[in-house]
Amino acid sequence: MKLVFATNNRNKLKEVQTLVPKHIELLSLEDIGCKEDIPETQPTIEGNAIQKAEYLKTNYGYDCFADDTGLEVDALHGEPGVYSARYAGLQRNANDNMNKLLDNLEDKTNRGAQFKTVIALHLNGELKTFTGICRGEITHEKHGDKGFGYDPIFKAEGYNETFAEISLEQKNKIGHRGKAVRGLISHLDSI
């Protein structure tokens, strides 16, 4: 089975490729010649994932899946949420985003947060979604050099290390994207 993963983010692609069984051939946007930015204009994480999958199916005709991920911080009423990638501006700079978040949490004692990933699968004319959530907390400073995005300031519940300090295999076991991808794979295996 061939499926297009609607992302230009090489880190996400690498994470997901390690989880997908070998009988599923994963194609990237680059593989199918999609060079444009796929719209993400919905007010929710789920809405963005669905929008991207529908855009790809409509404009390129491939069976595909798309994801959207957000970091939702309790003390900030769910911010940055759907705006996680561009929290500090349209330049989408991870360090700027983390610095803004740490500044906004400076006087907060509640540092609880969750990563949420929604995957929208467009397959055989049907649309299905799969959600993965990982609860944890925001650290006071950055730690680690693995991972990407907010990984250096997020510790999952029960862990003393940030996502940027643990291995990709460990992150995939406990993380939001890994949980959503396992839901996707379970569904694909049942077809």
N, C-alpha and C positions, 0 to 999 in steps of 0.2 A: 504494500500500500504506500502511495506517495501522498504526503501532506506538506503544505507550505506553512511555515511558522512566520506569521506576519510581524517580523521585527527586523530592525537594522542594528539592534544592540547585540554586539558579538558576545558580551558576557552572558546575556540571557540565553542566547543560542547555545553557548557552550554548556551552561547549566542544564538546559533541557535535553540536549543531545546525550548527556550522560545517563539520563533517566529513561529515554525512549527505547523500546526493544528494537533489535536489529531488523526485524521484519517490516518496520515502518521506516521508509526513507524520508528523512526530513530535508526539505528544501528551504532555503532562505529567500528573502525578497531579492537579493542579488542574483540568486540562481535563476529566477524567473524574469529578470530584467526590470523589476519594479524599482525605480529610482526616486519616485516622488515621495513626499511626506504624506503618510496616510492620515486623514483627519482624526483628531481626538478632541471633539468639541462637546461631548456629553457632560452633564453635571455629576455623573457617578462613575466609579471604577468599572462597574458592570456595563454601563452604557458605552463607555469607551471601548471595552473589549469587543462588544457586539458590533459597534460601528466599524471597527477595523476589520473584523472578519467579513462583514457584509460588503464592505468596500472592495476587499480583495476578491471575493467571490463574484461580485457584479462586474468589476472591471477587468479581471484576469481569468475568471472561470475555474479556478482551482479549488479543490477541497482544501480547507485550511483551518488553522486556528490562530487566534490572536489573544494576547493577554494584556491586562493593565494591572499595575500594582501601585499601591499607595501605602504610605506610612501614616497611621492615624494615632495622634497623641491625645491622651485623655484630658490633660490640663488645658489643651488648646482647642477643645471641643471638636476633635477629629482632624485638625489641621496637621500637616499640609494636605492629607487625603488625595483627592483627585489631582491636585496641583503639585504633587511631590517632586516631579522631575523639574519643574520650573518655579519652585517655591521662592527662590531668590532672584528670579528673572528669566527671560526667554533664552538666555545663553545656556541654560540647563547645566550649570556647573555644580558638581557634587560637593566640592568644598564650600562654595558659597551657600548652598542649600543647608549643609550641616551647620555652618557658622550661624546662619540666621536662626535655625531651630534651637541651637544651644543658647543663643542670646535671648530668644523668646521664652526659654525655660529657666533662665538664670535665677529668678526669684520664686520658682515653683518647687514644692516638696513632692508633689505627685508626678512621678516621671514615667508612669505606666503608658504603654503604647502597644500597638499591634501593626504588623505588616499584613496586608490583605492583597491577595492575587485572585483575579477572576480570569478564567480562560473561557473564551467563546469558540466553540467548534462548529464549523459549517461543513457538513458532510452529507452527501446524498440528498440534498434539498432540505435537510433538517438543521436547526440551530439548537445547540445545548450549551449550558454553562456549567463550570466547575469552579468551586471556591476553595481557597486555602488560606487559613489564618494562623499566624504565629504570634502569641502574646509575649510580651517582654517589657523591657524598660529602656529609657534613653540614658546613656552614661553622661557624666559631666565633661568628659573630654574624649577625643578620638584615640582609639587603640587598634593596632593591627594594620596590615597592608594587603590583605587578601580581600576578595569580594569587590563590590562596587556600590555606588549610591550611598545610602545611609549606613551601610554595614559597619563602619568603624565606630558608630555611636549607638548601636542596638545590641542588647544582650537578651537572648531568649530566656524565658522562665526556666529556672533550674540550672542555668549556666553562668559561669564566672567570666567567660570570654565573650567578646563581641563576635558578630558574624564575620568580621574581618580578621579574626584571630583563629578561627576554626577552619578545618579542611572543607573543600567543596562537597565531599561525600557526607560529612557530618551535617553541613548546612542543608543539603538536599533531604536528609532524613527528617530534620525537625522543622525546616523552613516552610514558609507560606507557598512559594512557587512549587517546591517538591510535593506538597500536599495536593495542590491543584492539578499538577501534572499526573500524579498517581490516580486521581479521579478520572482524568481524561483517558489514561492508558487502560484503566479498568473497564471503562465504557467501550473503548475500541476493541479490547479483547473479547467483549461480550457480543459483538456484532457478528 
